[in-house]
Amino acid sequence: MYEKDGEKYFVVDSHMHYWNAAPDNWVPGAEQYAKGWIECFHAYQALGPAETHWPIEKFQKYTEDDLMRDVFDEGHVDVAVFQPTYLKEWYREGFNTTERNAALGEKYPGRFIANTRWDPREGDDGLRALAANVERHGSKGVKLYTAEWRDGSRGWTLKDPEAYRYLDACRELGVTNIHVHKGPTIWPLDKDAFDVSDVDHAATDFPELNFIVEHVGLPRIEDFCFMATQEPNVYAGLSVVIGGLMHARPKFFAKVMGELLFWVGEDKMTFGSDYGIWEPKWQIEGFVDWDYPSDEFSDYPRVTTATKKKILGLNAARLYGIEVPAECRLDAGAGVPAQRDAAALVDQA
């Protein structure tokens, strides 16, 4: 665990990957999309510190040793949550699959949580696959990619009746954490498919589920904040927020964090490094040291050590039922992490 100034932080990286985007995994005839996708991902890495940048060859397919060193040995992470993305229209074996992730998790018990995924366009076959993955891997969450291409379709929404069948299945299977990619676009996917309005719709109808909006709808931060305030079961996944903004856009990062803390609240925010786009080490160290840069941000909630402990791990630990060491827990006066009714606006009301 990470320790700084006598404080110990239990870190849950709730959004990371183990992908294969090497040329030998590209689908023949779709090479331009497979190549363009990973090159767009690679360009985002430039938003982190220069010394953390990788050559494209490593970025396409980093090794097991790379991951274990970067995330656990040097990266301060205690538990990591895999979030799969399939993209089988472009990658023969898939880009970042449940099976690839879970196989690594089986080698390192206690280190990983293997989430799975679903796509409502797969119908009954997809429902059977979801149930099988939950039974085999014990998945407590899913990663949804509403902009993914499939058989001529260039996306879907959580409002679709077929999507509701899958959400019902999640409820029945005990898969309570629904991670939805809603943020910066990646070529060649369509920007409109990342709009957050369908999360609003589904969150109201499935109050038993937690909807973690990964990348908080960036750059449409206002849309997300107002929606997450009115929906008690919507959480802010900070992958891309910290990795993409803290170093490259510090003033904008302060604004985004301030808006999230004011409207959504520190109990509904989760850290995710988005590895292998960015390594967790510099993100965790930087966030522990972070505060607003000037009095210009004085109307936002203050950031305390308890705030940072909740965001870096305690909130996700509560969502996933992860046991937190006693020395990393908060005193009673700091509040209980991941409380649905803890958003700032709700409290003020």
HUCOR-V641595 format. One record per residue. PHI is phi as a letter, one per 40 degrees, with the letter a starting at -180 (999 if undefined). NEAR is the number of other ideal C-beta (glycine too) atoms within 10 Angstrom. D_CENTER is the distance of its C-alpha to the mean C-alpha in Angstrom with 1 decimal. Layout:
phi=<PHI/PHI>
near=<NEAR/NEAR>
d_center=<D_CENTER/D_CENTER>
This chain:
phi=<999/c/b/a/f/g/b/b/b/c/b/b/c/c/a/a/b/b/b/b/b/c/d/c/b/c/c/d/g/b/d/c/c/c/c/c/c/c/c/c/d/c/c/c/c/c/c/c/d/d/c/c/c/b/c/c/c/c/c/c/a/c/c/d/c/d/c/c/c/c/c/b/c/b/c/g/c/c/b/b/b/c/b/c/a/c/f/c/c/b/b/d/c/g/c/a/c/d/c/c/c/c/c/c/c/c/c/b/d/g/c/b/b/c/c/b/a/a/b/c/c/c/g/c/c/c/c/c/c/c/c/c/c/c/c/c/b/g/c/b/a/b/b/b/b/c/c/c/c/a/f/g/c/b/i/a/b/c/c/d/d/c/c/c/c/c/c/c/c/d/c/c/c/g/c/c/b/b/c/b/c/a/a/d/c/b/c/b/c/c/d/c/c/c/c/c/c/c/c/d/c/c/c/c/c/b/c/c/c/b/b/c/c/c/g/f/g/d/c/c/c/c/d/c/d/c/c/c/c/c/b/c/b/b/b/b/c/c/c/g/c/c/c/c/b/d/c/c/b/c/c/c/d/c/c/c/c/c/c/c/c/c/c/c/g/c/c/b/b/b/c/a/c/g/d/c/c/b/c/c/d/c/c/c/c/c/c/c/c/c/a/d/c/a/c/d/b/c/c/c/d/c/b/b/c/c/d/c/c/c/c/c/a/c/c/c/c/c/c/b/g/c/c/b/d/d/c/b/c/c/c/d/c/c/g/c/c/g/c/c/c/c/c/d/c/c/c/c/c>
near=<14/20/12/14/7/6/14/13/22/22/28/26/29/32/28/26/23/25/25/18/22/14/12/9/18/20/15/6/8/17/12/11/19/22/16/14/22/26/15/15/21/19/13/17/19/11/17/21/13/7/6/16/14/15/8/14/10/13/19/23/17/18/10/12/9/16/20/16/13/21/24/19/12/12/24/23/26/21/21/30/26/27/30/27/19/20/25/16/14/25/24/13/13/19/23/22/22/25/14/18/25/22/14/17/18/11/10/13/7/10/15/23/25/25/26/27/24/24/21/21/15/15/12/8/8/18/18/12/16/23/15/12/23/18/10/13/21/13/25/20/25/26/26/26/24/23/20/23/19/16/6/6/10/13/17/20/16/24/14/15/7/15/21/16/16/23/23/13/17/22/13/9/17/10/23/18/23/27/27/25/24/27/24/15/14/19/11/14/21/12/10/12/19/22/17/22/14/18/26/20/16/23/24/12/12/19/11/9/19/22/25/31/25/27/24/28/24/19/13/17/19/11/16/26/21/16/23/29/19/14/21/17/19/26/30/29/26/29/29/23/26/27/29/25/20/23/18/14/13/14/13/16/21/21/17/24/26/18/18/25/20/17/23/26/26/25/22/30/26/32/28/28/30/28/25/24/22/27/23/27/18/19/30/24/14/17/19/19/10/16/11/19/11/9/7/12/17/9/8/17/17/10/19/12/15/17/19/22/24/29/27/31/29/28/26/31/24/18/22/20/9/18/9/19/10/6/10/20/15/15/7/7/6/16/15/12/25/19/15/16/10/19/25/19/15/15/9/7/7>
d_center=<20.2/20.3/23.5/24.7/27.8/28.4/25.0/22.8/19.0/17.2/13.9/11.0/8.3/5.6/3.7/7.1/9.8/13.6/15.0/18.6/19.6/23.1/26.0/27.4/24.4/25.0/26.5/30.1/30.6/27.0/26.9/26.5/23.2/21.9/23.2/22.1/18.4/18.1/20.3/18.2/15.1/17.6/18.8/15.6/16.2/19.3/17.6/17.4/20.6/23.2/23.8/20.2/20.7/21.3/23.9/22.8/24.3/22.2/19.0/19.9/20.1/19.6/21.1/20.4/22.3/20.2/17.0/18.7/20.4/17.6/15.0/17.6/21.1/20.4/16.8/17.3/14.5/16.0/13.6/10.7/8.6/8.9/7.2/10.4/11.6/15.4/17.3/20.6/22.6/22.2/21.6/24.2/22.3/18.9/16.4/14.0/15.3/15.1/18.5/17.9/15.0/17.1/20.2/18.8/17.7/21.2/22.7/21.0/21.2/19.2/16.8/14.2/12.8/12.9/11.1/13.0/13.1/15.8/17.6/20.3/22.6/23.3/25.3/26.8/26.0/22.3/22.8/24.8/22.2/19.5/22.0/23.0/19.5/19.1/22.6/22.3/18.9/18.6/15.1/14.1/11.1/10.5/8.3/10.5/11.5/14.3/15.7/16.5/20.3/22.5/26.3/26.9/24.3/21.9/19.4/19.3/18.4/17.5/21.0/22.6/24.9/23.6/20.0/21.6/23.2/19.9/18.6/21.9/21.6/18.3/20.2/23.1/21.2/19.4/15.9/14.8/11.0/10.2/6.6/8.0/7.6/9.9/10.5/12.8/14.8/15.5/19.1/20.6/18.3/19.6/18.3/19.5/17.2/14.2/16.1/14.8/18.2/17.6/15.0/17.8/20.2/18.4/17.3/21.0/22.2/20.0/20.1/19.6/16.0/12.9/10.9/7.5/7.4/4.5/6.8/9.3/11.6/12.8/15.7/16.6/15.7/18.8/18.2/14.9/16.5/19.5/17.9/15.6/18.8/20.9/18.5/18.2/15.6/13.0/10.4/8.7/5.1/6.7/5.2/8.5/10.2/11.3/11.6/13.1/15.2/16.3/18.7/19.6/19.8/20.5/22.3/19.8/17.1/19.5/19.9/16.3/15.8/19.2/18.5/15.4/17.5/20.5/19.3/16.3/17.2/16.0/15.7/12.9/10.4/7.8/7.5/5.2/7.9/6.8/10.1/12.5/12.3/12.7/14.0/12.8/16.5/17.3/14.2/14.9/18.6/18.5/16.5/18.9/21.7/20.5/22.4/23.4/25.7/28.6/30.3/29.1/26.1/28.3/27.5/23.9/23.2/23.9/21.4/22.6/22.0/20.9/18.4/16.8/17.1/15.4/12.3/12.2/12.6/14.9/12.9/10.4/13.7/15.4/13.1/13.4/17.0/16.7/20.0/20.0/23.1/25.7/25.8/22.2/22.5/23.4/26.9/27.7/28.2/24.6/23.4/21.3/17.5/15.3/18.4/18.1/21.3/20.5/19.5/22.1/23.7/24.2/25.9/28.1/29.1>
